[in-house]
Amino acid sequence: MARYVGPSCKLCRREGTKLFLKGQRCRSDRCAVERRPYVPGERNQQRRSRTSEYGLQLREKQKTKRIYGILEQQFRGYFHKAARQKGVTGENLLKLLERRLDNVVYRLGFAPSRKAARQLVRHRHIQVDGRRVTIPSFLIEPGHVVTISEKARDMPMVKNSIQATDRNNMVPYLHLDEGGFSGRLEGHPSREDIPVQVNEQLIVELYSK
């Protein structure tokens, strides 16, 4: 399966909620979900039939994959890893996804979206504990310090993203340093602290069949 390269706004409209795939546009009145709050392709702007239990489970999985920008095989790998860990499988899954390097870069405000954060990582602009890391799926451990390169700090995208970041609303498991160009993972996130509106139990039920 190839990576999706179509309009990002269609993905949000398909899931019926904001996935924050386009940065500040998602927070403005230009958001497609607010302007066209119906599924793409439905001319009558209403759902044609009642969604089945399997359909609900599938949609929740697709929504989570699209939020984090992950393909099916990799997502399934995260699920199996979460299932082997102690605790609740669904919560373990979200905790793993939150610890991805591209997600941490996005949460720290270095990029306006996870897609932009992946680009920064792949283009060698991110360091972890002083070492350059180019793998977006790299899992950050508690205590790891994530730093953005000096070259990237002058990029308009990065500058605008950092300026738009509300430090008071930073997720509690991340700490942004005083200079604003590095941050660290304070500890493993709890489910209550992960600002993602998904029902992870539906994903567990889908993969458990």
Order of alpha helices (4+ residues) and beta strands (2+ residues): alpha-alpha-alpha-alpha-alpha-alpha-alpha-beta-beta-beta-alpha-beta-beta-alpha
